[in-house]
């Protein structure tokens, strides 16, 4: 996988209890926003970045939200998830409240930083996975208070239209539904962050977007090894040869039970299992080894957000080499962390002979 890859998993944790937390107020050009302060971070849930995509705005490009001043926006409660199938697994990461009015984002800022400080922090935008059909930005695994505070970065988690409301298309004519509205939502979110994140103490010119490669599930009975190689592993290698990249393989299994009835993931590293380790949301349930791995991953990722190099400014035990043609090394996240090379080379060489093309339907 690339340094920009990953995503979904169950985690046994619960939402932050916000009663009793101190209020946190920030001032934007759109109006004031009230979040709250925990013992680790400042949290702002449910900030609108677009007008509700309903009625005449359904199946239309998202429209920027207008000012709400002089009212103060209540950003202490997660927004509803975008409409999606109720047959979502694992249930711990699945929403229970839905609305077409769902274009919102969440922001986590470090407690150690000052909202009035002139030293702006790096910003990491996370675009949730789910095969463009499932999940939401306020799941337990995205409670990034520890991650933001211990690594001194700002985290933004966004929602976008899913399924038929986000990607339905019937043609290319002037009056046709053209699709990809979920992607347009993502673009508008990034524009909102660029325009407003300085009010939260973030640097609009130092923003790292994170977008997971995704799949609909672990269909292991249906040629899963072939699909994994061709769709994820080998196509990632093609990408890495064309742009500066840092590649990784994650093989550390969850050392606590969080997979509900998906027993095939117990003691294995399934799709997106690295996510709770990266965002340090696994800390209450994992072992000392798991916490060490979690902290190591968080350091690599936030180093990259700060300097475009995962090895600095914070010191790392194992230097993560850059992936280049002829030296396709990658970091292997397990215990201990290792550097290896040419992941699944023979298989990927075979798929390269077949090639990868973009088809226009």
C-alpha positions in Angstrom: 0.0 0.0 0.0 1.0 3.6 -0.4 1.5 6.1 2.4 -1.9 7.4 1.4 -3.7 4.1 1.7 -6.0 2.4 4.1 -9.4 2.0 5.8 -12.2 0.6 7.8 -12.3 -1.5 10.9 -14.3 -2.2 14.0 -13.0 -0.8 17.3 -14.5 -1.3 20.7 -14.6 2.3 21.9 -17.3 4.9 22.5 -18.0 8.5 21.6 -16.5 11.2 23.8 -18.9 12.2 26.6 -19.1 15.9 26.0 -21.0 17.0 29.0 -18.7 18.7 31.4 -16.1 19.5 28.8 -15.0 23.2 28.4 -16.4 25.1 25.4 -14.0 26.0 22.6 -14.9 29.0 20.4 -13.2 29.9 17.1 -14.0 32.8 14.7 -14.3 32.3 11.0 -15.5 34.5 8.1 -18.7 32.5 8.1 -19.4 33.0 11.8 -18.3 31.7 15.2 -18.1 28.0 15.9 -18.4 26.4 19.3 -16.8 23.0 19.9 -15.5 21.6 23.1 -12.2 20.8 24.8 -11.3 17.4 26.2 -8.3 16.5 28.2 -6.4 15.9 25.0 -7.8 18.1 22.2 -10.3 20.6 20.9 -13.1 18.9 19.0 -15.5 20.4 16.5 -18.2 18.1 15.2 -20.7 18.7 12.4 -19.4 21.9 10.6 -21.3 22.4 7.4 -19.2 23.0 4.3 -22.1 23.0 1.7 -25.7 23.7 1.5 -28.0 20.7 2.1 -28.1 18.7 -1.2 -31.8 18.3 -1.2 -34.8 19.3 -3.4 -33.4 21.3 -6.3 -29.8 20.6 -5.2 -30.2 16.8 -5.2 -28.0 15.4 -8.0 -26.3 18.7 -8.4 -22.8 19.9 -7.7 -22.4 20.9 -4.0 -22.9 24.6 -3.3 -20.8 26.3 -0.7 -22.5 27.0 2.6 -23.5 30.6 3.4 -22.7 32.6 6.5 -24.5 31.7 9.8 -23.4 34.8 11.7 -24.5 36.4 14.0 -25.6 33.0 15.3 -23.0 30.7 16.8 -22.7 27.3 15.2 -23.1 24.4 17.7 -20.3 22.0 16.7 -20.5 19.7 19.7 -22.7 16.9 18.2 -21.8 14.6 15.2 -23.9 15.2 12.1 -26.1 12.5 10.6 -24.5 10.2 8.1 -25.3 10.3 4.4 -28.0 7.8 3.4 -26.6 4.3 2.9 -27.5 0.7 3.1 -28.5 -0.5 6.6 -26.7 -3.8 5.9 -23.4 -2.4 7.1 -20.6 -4.3 8.8 -19.0 -4.3 11.3 -21.8 -2.5 13.2 -19.4 -0.6 15.5 -18.4 1.7 12.7 -21.8 1.9 11.1 -24.0 5.0 11.6 -27.6 4.8 13.0 -28.8 8.3 12.1 -29.1 9.3 8.4 -30.1 12.4 6.5 -29.6 13.8 3.0 -28.5 16.9 4.8 -25.1 15.3 5.6 -22.3 17.5 4.1 -20.4 18.2 7.2 -16.8 17.8 8.5 -15.1 17.3 11.9 -12.0 19.0 13.1 -9.6 18.0 15.9 -6.9 20.4 17.1 -4.1 19.8 19.6 -4.8 20.9 23.1 -1.2 22.1 23.5 -1.5 24.6 20.7 -3.2 28.0 21.1 -6.1 29.0 18.8 -4.6 32.5 18.8 -1.1 31.3 18.0 0.6 32.7 14.9 2.5 29.3 14.3 0.2 27.4 12.0 0.1 23.6 12.1 0.1 21.0 9.4 -3.4 19.8 8.4 -4.4 16.2 7.5 -7.7 15.7 5.7 -9.1 12.2 5.9 -11.7 11.1 3.3 -13.4 8.1 4.7 -13.7 4.8 2.8 -16.6 2.4 2.4 -16.7 1.7 -1.3 -18.5 5.0 -1.9 -21.5 3.4 -0.2 -21.0 3.2 3.5 -19.7 4.7 6.7 -19.3 8.2 8.1 -16.9 10.7 9.4 -17.8 10.4 13.1 -17.1 6.7 13.7 -15.2 5.7 16.8 -12.0 5.0 14.9 -11.9 8.6 13.8 -11.9 10.1 17.3 -8.4 11.6 16.7 -7.9 13.5 20.0 -4.8 11.6 21.0 -3.4 11.6 17.4 -3.8 15.4 17.0 -2.4 16.2 20.4 0.6 14.0 20.6 1.7 14.7 17.0 0.8 18.4 17.0 -1.3 18.3 13.8 -4.8 19.3 12.9 -7.1 16.5 11.6 -10.2 17.0 9.4 -12.6 14.2 8.7 -15.2 14.7 5.9 -18.5 13.3 4.7 -19.7 13.2 1.1 -22.7 11.8 -0.7 -22.7 8.1 -1.1 -24.3 5.5 -3.3 -27.1 6.6 -5.7 -27.2 10.1 -4.3 -23.5 10.6 -4.8 -22.7 8.6 -7.9 -25.9 8.0 -10.0 -25.5 9.0 -13.6 -27.7 8.7 -16.7 -25.9 10.6 -19.4 -23.8 13.5 -20.5 -26.4 15.8 -21.9 -27.1 19.3 -20.4 -30.1 18.1 -18.5 -28.7 14.7 -17.5 -27.6 13.5 -14.1 -23.9 13.2 -14.7 -22.8 11.6 -11.4 -19.6 11.9 -9.3 -21.4 14.3 -6.9 -19.6 12.7 -4.0 -16.3 13.5 -5.6 -17.4 17.1 -6.1 -18.3 17.2 -2.4 -14.8 16.1 -1.5 -13.4 18.9 -3.7 -15.6 21.5 -2.0 -14.5 20.2 1.4 -10.9 20.7 0.5 -11.6 24.2 -0.7 -13.4 24.9 2.6 -10.5 23.7 4.6 -8.1 25.9 2.6 -10.3 28.9 3.2 -11.1 28.4 6.9 -8.5 26.1 8.6 -6.3 29.0 9.6 -9.0 30.0 12.1 -8.4 26.6 13.8 -4.6 27.2 13.9 -4.0 25.2 10.7 -1.7 26.0 7.7 -3.9 26.1 4.5 -0.7 25.7 2.5 0.4 22.6 4.4 -2.4 20.2 3.8 -2.1 16.5 3.3 -5.2 14.7 1.8 -5.7 11.1 2.6 -8.0 9.0 0.4 -8.3 5.2 1.0 -8.3 2.7 -1.8 -11.4 0.7 -1.1 -13.4 -2.4 -1.7 -16.8 -3.7 -0.9 -15.7 -6.4 1.5 -13.4 -9.4 2.0 -14.9 -11.6 -0.7 -12.5 -14.4 0.1 -14.4 -17.1 -1.7 -14.3 -15.2 -5.0 -10.8 -15.1 -6.1 -9.7 -12.8 -3.3 -6.0 -13.3 -3.8 -6.2 -12.3 -7.5 -8.4 -9.3 -6.7 -6.0 -8.2 -4.0 -3.0 -8.4 -6.2 -4.4 -6.8 -9.3 -6.7 -4.1 -7.7 -4.5 -3.1 -4.7 -1.0 -4.3 -4.5 0.2 -4.2 -8.1 -1.7 -1.1 -9.2 -0.1 0.6 -6.3 3.3 -0.4 -7.5 2.5 1.2 -10.9 1.5 4.4 -9.2 4.7 4.4 -7.0 6.8 4.3 -10.1 5.3 7.5 -11.5 5.3 9.8 -8.4 7.5 10.2 -5.3 6.1 7.6 -2.9 6.6 5.7 0.3 5.1 2.2 0.4 4.2 0.0 3.3 2.8 -3.4 4.2 0.9 -3.8 7.4 0.9 -7.3 9.0 0.3 -6.7 12.7 -3.0 -8.3 13.6 -5.4 -6.7 16.1 -4.3 -8.0 19.5 -7.9 -7.6 20.9 -11.2 -8.9 19.6 -13.0 -6.2 17.6 -14.3 -8.1 14.6 -17.7 -9.2 15.8 -18.7 -12.2 13.7 -16.0 -11.7 11.1 -13.9 -14.5 12.5 -11.7 -14.7 9.4 -10.0 -11.4 10.6 -9.2 -12.6 14.1 -5.4 -12.7 14.5 -4.9 -11.5 10.9 -4.2 -8.2 9.3 -7.4 -7.6 7.3 -8.2 -4.7 5.0 -7.8 -1.4 6.9 -6.7 -3.0 10.2 -4.0 -0.3 10.5 -6.5 2.5 10.9 -7.0 2.3 14.7 -3.3 2.0 15.1 -2.6 5.0 13.0 -5.1 7.3 14.7 -4.2 5.9 18.1 -7.8 4.9 18.9 -6.7 1.4 19.7 -4.7 2.5 22.8 -7.3 1.6 25.5 -7.6 -2.0 24.2 -4.2 -3.0 22.7 -1.0 -4.3 24.3 2.2 -2.4 25.0 3.6 -3.7 21.7 0.4 -2.5 19.9 0.8 0.9 21.4 4.4 1.1 20.4 3.5 0.3 16.8 0.6 2.8 16.9 2.9 5.6 18.1 5.5 4.7 15.5 2.9 4.8 12.7 1.5 8.1 13.9 5.0 9.6 13.9 5.8 8.5 10.3 2.5 9.8 9.0 2.6 13.2 10.7 6.3 13.6 9.8 5.2 13.2 6.2 2.4 15.8 6.7 4.9 18.3 8.1 7.9 17.8 5.8 6.9 15.4 3.0 9.4 13.0 4.6 8.2 10.3 7.1 11.7 10.2 8.7 11.8 13.8 10.0 11.5 16.1 12.0 10.6 13.6 14.8 13.2 10.8 15.2 12.2 7.3 14.0 13.9 4.0 14.9 13.7 2.6 11.4 14.2 4.9 8.4 11.5 4.5 5.8 13.1 4.4 2.3 11.5 6.1 -0.7 10.2 3.8 -3.3 11.9 4.3 -6.7 12.3 2.2 -9.8 15.1 -0.4 -9.3 14.9 0.0 -5.5 11.3 -0.8 -4.6 11.8 -1.0 -0.8 8.9 -0.7 1.6 8.4 -0.6 5.4 6.9 -3.7 6.9 4.8 -2.8 9.9 4.9 -5.8 12.3 6.9 -6.5 15.5 9.6 -5.5 14.9 9.3 -3.0 12.1 11.5 -4.0 9.1 12.5 -2.8 5.7 12.0 -5.2 2.8 11.9 -5.0 -1.0 10.0 -6.2 -4.1 6.7 -7.1 -2.5 4.9 -9.8 -4.6 7.3 -9.0 -7.4 6.7 -12.1 -9.6 2.9 -11.7 -9.3 3.0 -8.0 -10.1 5.4 -8.5 -13.0 2.7 -10.9 -14.5 -0.1 -8.3 -14.0 2.1 -5.6 -15.6 2.3 -7.7 -18.8 -1.5 -7.5 -18.9 -1.5 -3.8 -18.1 -3.8 -1.2 -16.5 -6.1 0.9 -18.5 -8.8 3.6 -17.8 -11.9 2.6 -19.6 -14.5 5.2 -20.8 -18.0 3.8 -20.6 
